Amino acid sequence: MDSFPDPDEYMSLIARAAETVKKSFDARPTAAVVLGSGLSGFAASRRPITSIPFAYIPGFPPPSVEGHQGTLEVHGFGGGAAVVLRGRVHLYEGWAPHEVVFPVRVMSALGVPAIILTNAAGGIRAGLDPGSLMLISDHINFTGQNPLEGPNIDSLGQRFPDLAALWDPVLIEQASKFAYAAGVEISRGVYAGVRGPAYESPAEIEMLRRLGADAVGMSTVHEAIAGFHAGMRVIGLSVITNHAASRDGCRMTHAEVLETAGKASQNAGVVIEAILEELGWGR
């Protein structure tokens, strides 16, 4: 597919994907969750209403990174249904921005009003240690690309969206309260999205720190922009898996990221479930 797809063909593909998903269940999904690296354990303990490999959904890009299963599942929450995407694709895998955000736009086509984006991230701010959780209060897009580039598709959203309120402040406040009530420690911060796939150099991390970033990762910002552009409420949750740029003298590996994310997935799951069940999306 070209960098900027034909708008009619792109919308037709979104419609076909949405129809494929709708055929698998009766309920209208009231929320969507994207599970990042090592966080699929959140869905593993639940029995889904339906499960569809990405490969069976028209236009869905298949993940190639370990820790991203590539399955769409529908789960029951609070009397309603939520679509859970176990895995995502990234720019560094060779996908274009409009392909990275394709699943989010399918969620919008299904009428999903809100989306929870999760990721594994490196901690920049002091105190963001491995295993801690951070609600995303804002972001810095350092990928050099934007999913809204090219011809604007008016049916998806306006040409120039104002991102000042992208990360829903009401959802952030409620999620913080839910976490506190459950005894889960959580903070808020700015997420820097970079292209990857190499982990950042110490100088790059120092640059991001001076620019106001609290955590860094290789996903999420494009999905958030596309979801907000389409009128969805957006909330983000980062699981801190390491000190960015090996501040503790260790050399990071993806296996260690997955291990730490897996250990923290229980607390992350508490926050995700609280959001899904208590905000009324499933009622």
Secondary structure, 3 states (H helix, E strand, C coil): CCCCCCHHHHHHHHHHHHHHHHCCCCCCEEEEEEECCCCCHHHHCCCCCEEEEHHHCCCCCCCCCCCCCCEEEEEEECCEEEEEEECCCCHHHCCCHHHHCHHHHHHHHCCCCEEEEEEEEEECCCCCCCCCEEEEEEEEEECCCCCCCCCCCCCCCCCCCCHHHCECHHHHHHHHHHHHHCCCCEEEEEEEEECCCCCCCHHHHHHHHHHCCCEEECCCHHHHHHHHHCCCEEEEEEEEEEEHHHCCCCCCCHHHHHHHHHHHHHHHHHHHHHHHHHCCCCC
